């Protein structure tokens, strides 16, 4: 259980939207489960029970409320905060691993037997991996039925179902209705639908507010690689390397959601693309919890007030994140961007169908390993580090995915000469979405600390940072922001 039942009921009574997605309320007499902020009449305490996941509620025979749409809320920030087996498995399930590799593949990636994995997930989350994956597929299916003009069969396969029959059975079990009836209900509610053709799908990605959209757009924009990424005021776009093919994504923050237009070579990659983009924009963060802890430090109070809902940019590709982190060692952001641009121009993979400014995929690990020595400028040791790491990624010796244990990845990366605590920590923060990484080795971070009257030394900053747990990654974003301003807000 992720929340105390009495606290949960208090959140339901007050219709507190901050808890949407963090737990679900099920009403016994109606057989329906809801989000905490559901506008329906509040049920009596004796008639309700709570579940940590939608899958657990479905497993117990409850169907999703048609009024509050509990399966369309932001995901739980618990899966970033937790680095245990359940948390790592949930991140992989959201990435579509069960659909691609089955439960055996999921178990292999997290390093446990299928039996142990199922036992832990059932005990922690109320449902096993198959049920959790089914809930994720059902959510994607509902979203597509209600917001696009895709045919029912296209929706079925884009959602990860193996057959239309399996799709129909799941929709009936989860929503107590048929796919066609779900679509008709959305039409009667006048929910807008987008034409979907040639693999093009437009979705709304919900986000917890406050959301510092300007900050994350500025961070990504300053590092954007031409061809791979494109930015313009209020918008960000990039190419994606996905399990079944390439894709492009255009994102535009708009209040409590991010408008996302995807063009996919294979619709089966839809769920994976959405999951990775949500992580890139850190849409499942809990800004209220983060800001409450950080604002308690007098040195950060003004910064938090000036920038509520700050986010930590994530990652859509492990290889890209590691290579760019290594290129950025002890150089400016502009210099690192130039190095990444050089790599991409020469060995990046051209898209079969370019999408405006988006023309190229970031180079594969194998390509970088083969050409690193001739294309990367700088110290020979750093070039060799990039080559060796990419060779290990290409061979499968080094795994980079959201199910990797953070400490294991950190230790593994530091076995390579030239990778120290800063690089390893930065990769863990971006790739795994770890919310509690502080990088006191970073000069810019220490300059930001000095600007905010915080200890500017590595030791002093690390000691002061203990008070920011478990949100030190977000504190680091405030310090980087202060360094860029050069003064307090």
N, C-alpha and C positions, 0 to 999 in steps of 0.2 A: 504494500500500500504506500503511495507516494504522499498522502496527506491524511492527517487525523480526521476521522468522520465528523466530529463536532465542528472542527474548523471548516471542513468542507460544507457542512450544512449552513454555517454562518455565511460563507461566500455565496451560497445559493440564495439565501434569504435576501441578501443585499445585491444580488445579481451582479457580482463582481467579475467583470470581463477579463481582469488580469489572470484569472485562473482557467480561462478557456484553453483547452488543449492540454492542461496539466493533469486534469482528472475529469471523470464523467459521472454524472448523476443518473441513476436508473430508478424508475418509478414502478414498483411491483404491480399495482392494480392495472396499469395501462400497458405494461410490457414495453415501455419506451425508454430510451436513454437520451439524455440531453447534455448540452454544455451548461456550466454553472450560471451563465447569464441569460438562460432561456427566458423569454418574456411571458411564458405561460404562467398560470396560477401556481404559486409555490406549493408543492405537495407537503403533507405532514411528515415529520421526521421519521415516524415509525413505518412509513410506506416506502422509504428510499434506501438504496445502498449505493456505494461508491466503487468505481473501478479506475485503475490507473491508465487503462488504454481502452480505445473503442473496441479492439479485438476481444478483450476480456468481457465487455458487456455483451457483445454479439455471441460469444461462446456460452454465455449464460442464458441465451434465448431472447435477449432484448433487441429491438429494432430501432433504427435511428429516427429521431424526431424530425418531422417534415417542416416544422416551424423554425427551429433554431439551427438546423443543419449542423449537428455536432461534429460531423466528419470533415467539415470545411474550415476548421479553425487552424491557427498556426500550431506547429508541432510543439511538443513539450521541450523546454530548455533542459530538462533532466538529462537528455541523451548527449548533450555537450558537457554537462557538469559531471556526469558519471563516466568514469573510465573503466568500470568493472565489466564483467562478461555481458551482462544484460544490456548495458549502454552501448558497448561495441557492436553487439549483435543487432540492436535496433537501428543503428546507423547503416549497417550493411543491408538490412531488410528494406529500409527506405530507399537504398540505392539500387534495389532490384536484384540482389544476388540470389534470392530464393527462386525467382522466376528463371534466371539464367543457369544456375548451377545446382538448384535443389537444396534441400537441407544438408546433404553431405558436403556440398561446396561451402555452405555457410559455416558448418562445424570446422571444416579444414582451415578456413580463413581465421577463425578465432582461436584455433588450437585446442579444441576439446572434442570429445566424442559426441555423436548425435544424441545419445541418451542423456548425457550430462547436460548438454545445452538445452534440451527440451525440458528437463527437470528444473533447471535454474530459471528459465523464462516463465514456465508455468507458475513456479513459486513466487517470482518477483512481479510478474506482470499479468498473471491470471490467464495466460494463453500461451500455447507453444508456437514455434516458428511458422508452421503452416497457417495457423489461424491469424497470426500477426501479419503475415504476407497477404492473406486473403483480405483482411481489413484495409490494407494499403491499396490493393487492386480495386476494391469496391469504392474507395474514396476517389481514385482517379477516374473510374468509370462514371460515377455520378457527376463529377465535374465536367467531363466531356459531353455527357448526355444533355446537361442543362445549359452549357455555354457554347456549344459548337453545333454545326450542321452535319457532322460526321454521321455516317450510317451506323446502325447498331452493330453490325459485324466489324466495322472499322474500330469502333469504340472498344469492342471486346478484345481485339488483338493488341490495340494500342495500350490497353490497361494491363496487359500481361497475362490474360487468360489463354488457356491452351485451346479452347473451343468456345463456340457461341453457346452451346448447351450449358457448359460450366459457368459461363458468364450469366446466363439467364437464371440459373439455379441460385447463384450467389446473390444477385440483385434481389431476388424474391426473399431469400433468407435474411438479408441484412436490412432491406428497406420495406419488406412486406408489400411489394408492388412489382410491376414489370418494368423493363427498361423504357418501353414506349409510354407507359403511364407517368414515369418520372419526367420524361421530356415534356409531355403534355402539361403536367403540373407547373413546370417552369415557364412554359409559354403562357399559361393562364395568369401566372404571377408577374408577367411582363418582364422577365429577366432577359437581358440582351444576349443574343447568340451571334457568334462569329462564323462566317463562312470558313470552311476548312477544306483546302484542296492542295494537292501536290505536297503533302506533308506539312502544311502550314497550319498552326494552331495558335490561337490567342487565348490566354488565361489570365485570371487575376490571382496573384499570390498574396494571401492575407499576411499581415504583419502586426505585431504588437506595437502600440504607440506608447510613448513618443519614439519616433524613428528619425535618426539623424541621417536622412538620405543625402543631403548635400555633402556631408563628410565622407561617406563611403564612395560617392561618385567622384569626389576630388581625389581620394586616395587611389582609386583604380585609374582615373584619368591621367594622373601624373606618371603612371607606370605603363600606360597603354602602348602596345606594340602594333604599329601600323600593319594592316592586313589581318592580324589576329584579333585586334580589338579596335573599336571606334567609339569616340565620345563626342557629344555635343551638349549644350546646356540642358540639364535635367534628364539626360539619357545616357545609356551605356549599352554597347553591343559587343558581342564576341563570337568566335567560332568555338565549337565543342567537339572533342574526340570522344565518342560514345561507344558502348560495346558492339552495336550492330552497324555503326556508320557515323558519318559526320553530321553536324547540325550547326545552325546559327541561332543566336538568341538576341532579341532586342528588349531592353528593360527600361521602364519609365516609372519611377516612384510617383504615387498619387494618393496621398493621405494615408489611409489605413490598409493600403494594398500596393503591390507593384504590378503594373500591367506588363505582361510578358508575351511576346510573340516569338514562337519557335518555328523554324523550318527544318524538318527532320528528314534525313535520308531514309530512315526506317522508323515507323510510328511505334514500334516496340520500345524504343528508347525514350519515350515521352516521360514516364515516371522517373527514370534515372536523371534525365535532364532537369526536371523540376526540382528534384532533391538536391542536385549539385548547385543549382542556381540559388536555391534557398540558403544553402550553406555559404555561398559566395557573398551574399548580402546579409548574412547573419539574421535572417528573418524570424528565427525561432527563439531569439534571445528574450530574456525577462528584464526589460529596461527598468522597471520599478525596483526590482531587487538590486540590480547593479547600482543604480543611482543612489539608493538609500544607503548602501554601505560606503560608497566612495564619498558622498557628500558629508558623511560624518567626520571626515578628516578636514579640519579647517583650511588646509592648504589647497584642497580640491573643491571646496564648496562652491566657489565662484565659477570654476570651470564647468562643473556639473550643471549649475544653474544656466550657464550660457549655452551649453551643448547637451541638453537632455537626450537620453536615448542613443548615446554614442554606440557605434557598432565596431566589431573586429572583422575585417574582411577575411573571407575563407578561401577556399580553393575548389577548382573544378577539375584539376588534373595534378596528380602527385608528381609526375616527372617535371612538368612545367614549374611547379612550386619550388622543387629542390634546385633545379638548374638556375632559376632566377635568384634564389637566395644565395647561391654560390657566386653568381655573377655580381651580386651586390655587396660582396664582402669588401669592406674598407674602401668603397668608392661611393660616389654620389648616386642619387636616384637616376639622374639623367645619364650618367655613364653606364649604369647597369641596364638601363633601357636601350641604350645604343648597342651594347653587346648582345642583348636578346634580339634586337632588330636585325643585326648582322646574321645571326644564326638562322633566323626565320626566313630572311630573304634568300639564303643560299640553299638550305636543306629543309625548310618547311614544306609541308604537303599542300599542294594547291587543291582547293575545293573543286569538285566536278562541276558545280553550279554556283559560281560566286554570288554573293548577296550584297550588292552595292560595294561599300568599302571593305567588306569582309571577304577575303579571298584565300586565306591560308590557315592551315592548322599549325600549331606550335610543333616543332620537330619531335619525332619519336626518340625514345631513349637510345635505341639502336643507332639511329642516324647521328645523334650527338656523339656517342661513343666512338663512332668511326671517323668523324671529321673534326673532333674537338681541337686537336693539336694545330690544325691549319686555320681554323676560323675564330678561335677565341684568343684575344689579346690579353696581356698581363703576365704575372709571374708564372713560371713553368709549373710550380707546385700546385697552384690553383687549377691550371689547365688539366694537370694529371688527375687531380681530385675529381673534377667534373667528368673526365673520361672514365675513371674507375667506377664512380657511382652510377653513371648511366649504363655502363657495361653490366653492372650487378642488377640493375633494374631490368634491363633487356633479357638477362638470363633467368630472371625469377629469383635470384639469390637475395635481392632486397625488395620486400613488398611495401608498396605505398598505397594504402587504402584506408578508409575511415574506420575499419574494424581492427586496425593494428593497435596494440597496447602502447600507450604514450611513452612509458619509461623504456620499454623494449626498443621502440623506434629511436628514442633519444640516444640510448646507449649504442645501438647499432650504427647510427650515423657517425658517432664520435670515434668509431674504430678506424675511420678513414683519415689518413693524415691530411690536415688542412681544414677539418671540420671540428669546431670547438663548441662550447656551450651556447654561444649566440646563434649560430646557424642552426644547430639542432633544435634549440628552443623555438626559434622563429618558424621552422618547418612544422613542429608539433602544434604551435598555435594556429597557423594558417590551415594546414591539411586536416588536422583532427578537430579543429574548432575548440581546442582546450581553452577554457575561459580564465585559467589561473596561471598564466606564464608571464613572468616579469624578466626583462632583459637588461639588467643593470650594466652589462658590458657595452651597451649601445651608447655611443657618444651623444647622438641627438637626443636620446631619452634622458641622459644626464643633464644635457643643456636645458631640456624642458623642465626637469626637476629644479634646476637652479632658478629658472624664470618664475617658478611657482613657490619659491622659498622652501623647497624640500632639499634634503641632503643630496649633494651632487656627486658623492663618491659611490663606488660600487657597493662597498660594505654598508654605508649609511642608508642608501636607497633600498637595498635588500632588506635591511632591518625594518625600515619604516613601512615597506611593502607588506609586511606580515599582517598589518591591520586591514589590508584591502582584500584579503582572502574571502571567498574563492573567486574574486573578480579582478585579479591583477592584470590580466590581458587588457581589460577595458581601461584600467588606470594607465597602462602604457600608452593607449591611444590618446588619452588626455595629455600625457607628457609630450608625446610627439607633436600634438597640435600646438602646445605651448611653445615648443622649440621653433616651430614654423612661424609663429607670431612674434616670438622674441620677447614677449612680455606677458604679464598676467592679463586675464580678460577684464 
